[in-house]
Amino acid sequence: MVKGFYETLFNRRDVRGEFRGDVIPDDVLARLLIAAHHAPSVGLSQPWNFIVVHSAETKARVHR
């Protein structure tokens, strides 16, 4: 089990260039957000915010 962890860690690569434009079904998105909100953080500080944007116009404005 430890070996698998280190293999994963050492082989991790940036995947930003591989994002897909597929729409994520609402039920899947809800499960992902629930999991993310419960993810561990140092001192339970949870230093993140999640913003869900559905509007193509808003996405374009953010991109610009």
N, C-alpha and C positions, 0 to 999 in steps of 0.2 A: 504494500500500500504506500509506503513512504517513497519507494522508487518511482511509482506512478506519479506522485505529487511532483517530485523533482523533474521528471521527464516533461510533465506539463509546463512547469514553470520555466524550464530552460528552453523549451521549444515554442513558447508563446511569441506571437508576432502581432504587430499592429494590424488591425483589420479595417481601419476607417475607409480604405479604398475599396473595400469589398461589400459595403452596405448595399442592400437591395432596396428598390422603391416599392416593394409590395406592401399593400395595406395589411396591417396586423389586425386580425379580428378582435373585437372589443373584449371577448372573454379571455383571450390569450393576453392581451395588453393588461387587463385587470390582474391576472395571475402574476405577470411579470412585475407589475408595480407593487403588489402585495409582498412578493418575495424581496424586492429591492428595499422596501421600507423596513423589512425585518433583517436585512443583512447586517452582519456585525461591523462595528466601527470602534475605534479607540475610545474608550471611556463612554461608550454608547452616545457619542456626540452626533452621529449621523449627519455629517457635514455635506449634505446634498439636497438638491431640490429637483423635482421632476416636473416638466411642463409638457403637456400633450398638445400638439398643434395639429389640427385637422385641415385647416384652411390652406389651400395651395397659395393664395395671395400672401398670407402671413409667412409661410415658408420661404417664398421668394424674397420678401422684404428682409427677413433674417439673413438670408444668403447674401443679399447685396450689402 
